[in-house]
Structure formats: structure tokens, C-alpha cells
Amino acid sequence: MSESNAEAVAAAVASATEAAAGGWRRATGIAGVAIGVVAAGAAAGVAIERLTVGRGMRQRARLALDSTGPYGGLRGTPGKAYAEDGTELYYEIDEVDEVDGLGPEAGADPAPRRRRLFGRKAPAPVTVVFSHGYCLNQDSWHFQRAALRGVVRTVYWDQRSHGRSGRGVAQTRDDRPVSIDELGRDLKAVIDAAAPEGPIVLVGHSMGGMTVMALADAFPDLVRERVVGVALVGTSSGRLGEVNFGLPLAGVNAVRRVLPGVLRALGQRAELVEKGRRATADLFAGIIKRYSFASRDVDPAVARFAERMIESTPIDVVAEYYPAFNDHDKTEALAHFASLPVLVLAGVRDLVTPSEHSEAVADLLPGAELVLVPDAGHLVMLEHPEVVTDRLADLLARAGAFPFTATVDGCDSASS
């Protein structure tokens, strides 16, 4: 990173600290951008773009992408589960049409159906449960969902305080941060409600992968008795406090010292900070792109789709979750997956959960398939959806979710 970019990071952190100390109105715009991700590298590119493209044109472009982009519009049969503390957890189910295997016909009864053999119900189908990452929602699996609709029974859910799920009751009532262990228990509540019987494949991206590990840690019997496959995408089993986010050592250390306190303070001024985020939308978009994607030719509509998901996460929710990542350590929990088909996949240029963390997970699961995707960042399932879908289809075939001869949206599940 250039010296000027390092100075930009330091300035952003300093402004955020000033805001936390009381200079809110002057510093809110910069502070709102400084949360969750660091402005390294993105600032220079955005500054150049501001010189060449007018604000009105940029706003019109965002509106056009929002209106034409098809991403995030897939919906299934809705349901609600309830966490231990009463938090409402929203999920959707995509059922398999048992008549022709092509998914429910328009206007058909969305309720699941079972064939009867000799007066008995057929065995419950395999259910694939998708868990999304930090500051995202279930729509982040858009491409994989489109490919799997009608092929296998799937469940997509929004983590507490994300998407359509309710705000964490424990967080608002007790004013305490979220823990990864809590997310594992939330996932168990969703499984109990949406897939109470039959085999399960667990798929998690980033924080969602950590949630899957926490489930295994807390409910090993569930894993042993019902889980038939696991996919861990762009995630980590621990040591996230060592991630440098592509920054020089001095910049990382400075951010780590002040960011937890800044986040807590900003979370208490959420309304003011949200105004600052909106006012600095151009810079925020540049930061999101840097930390989400690695390819230069990412579809602008996909980049805008990711931006919308991240923007929709309130700043106080960002603050509630942040401490959980430094505390996360589920290395021992991976042993519960040792006998299962496992896919470990990551982008080589992921700055948020570096691919070395996925390699460490795979090292502990010698039978796992490790896939490192070149020219891919943290949101690899949006950036290179065909790769993720292909390898996921292969995992589902190995787990018995559908035959090896099945084809998922043009991807041969038996391909290498």
C-alpha cells in the first residue's frame, strides 16, 4: 500500500475516534465509512472516479442497476423459527416437485408432498441448509439458489438482526454482543423448524461457516445422526485477530486498538452514523468492492447487489457482531466433520478471511476437497458463481442429495 493510502487509513480512524469522543456532527461521514472495513486502497480509486463522473450520473447509474438487476429476487415458502432468547429467525424453503423433479408449477400447492409406498411415507429428502455471512442475508446465495431450485430441497435463512429476521432480543434487552456459539444455537432452531427430519447438508459462507462449526460444537449428535455433507466457503475456524485486511502492520495495529471502542460508540449514535454512510455512499461503495471482489470485470449489477446487502445492515448490528470474530475458535469442532464429504472453498485474494484459513481447515480434514479460486475475493459465490455451484453440486452428489448423473443449471455434478 502506498504511503498516501496508509495516511488515508490513519485519517479515517482518527476521525472516527474524534467522533466517539464527541465531535459527531463533523466526523460522522468519515466515521460511518470506517466501520467494519478499512478504507485502504479504495479511497484513491474513488477519488479519481469523483473527478471524472458527476454525482448525479453515479446516482442514476445506481438506480438503473437497482431496477434492472435480477439478483436477490428469488423467494420460497416462508417460515419462522425462534431462538432461545425469543429472537424471530426468518427462513425460506425451496421444495422439490416430486412429480417431474423440475420444481413447483406456478400456482401449485407449496406444501411439501411425499409419495406413499405400501401405505408408508417415503423417507424424508436431503435438505441443504444455507447460512450467510456477516452484513449479508440469504440472498447472497442467489446464483446457487437459482441453480438448485427444483433439484434438491433447500433452506435459506437470515441470521439474527440480518435480512428479514428480527433484531437479536438478547442484544437489545441485555445490551450485549452476539457470540458465534449463539449463532450455532440459532441454526439448530432453524433446522428444528424447517428440516425436523431426514439427512442434512450444511453450507456456510464466512460467518455462516463459523455458525456451522458452532452447531457441530454444541450438537455433535445432530451432526453424527443427520448431517451427510458440509461446505465451508470463505470461512475460518479461528485466529481472525491475525488478519491484516491487506494493510501494513502499523495500520492494522492502529485499527485494532481503536476500532472496538469506536464501533461501540458509533452503535450508540446509529441514526446519525447512517446519515453519514448515505452521504459518503460513493466511498463506501469503493470499500465494499475492494473487500468483496478481486476481479476487475465483476458485473456492475452484482457489485451493486452486494453493496445493497451490506448497506442494509444497521451500524449498531455491525457493532454487535464485531467482537465475536476475535473470540471465535472452533478448530476442535471440525473433528465432527472428519467422516463426512466436505468441500472447503475460498478465493485466493480474499482479504477478509484469507485463503490460508481455508487451507488450515482442510489440513484438519484430510478427506475434504479444497478448492482455491484464482482472481476471487470474499464474495466468491457471487464473483465466480459457476465454480461454487459446480463444486457444490459435486458435494451434493457425494452426499446422496441427487444422482451423480444429475445436471445443475448446466454444471455436470460429476465434473472435476
Buried (B, 14 or more C-beta within 10 A) or exposed (E): BEEEBBEBBBBBBBBBBBBBEEEBEEBBBBBBBBBBBBBBBBBBEBEEBBEEEEEEEBEEEBEEBEEEBEBBEBEBBEBBBBBEBEBBBBBBBBBBBEEEEEBBEEEEEEEBBEEEEEEEEEEBBBBBBBBBBBBBBBBBBBBBBBBBBBBBBBBBBBBBBBBBBBBBBBBBEEEEBBBBBBBBBBBBBBBEBBBEEEBBBBBBBBBBBBBBBBBBBBBBEBBEEBBBBBBBBBBBBBBBEEBBBBBBEEBBEBBEEBBBEBBBBBBBBBEBBBBBBEBBBBBBBBBBBBBBBBBEEBBBBBBBBBBBBBBEBBBBBBBBBBBBBBEBBBBEBBEBBEEBBBBBBBBBBBBBBBBBBBEBBBEBBEEBBBBBBEBBBBBBBBBBBEBBBBBBBBBBBBBBBBEEEBBBBEBBBBEE
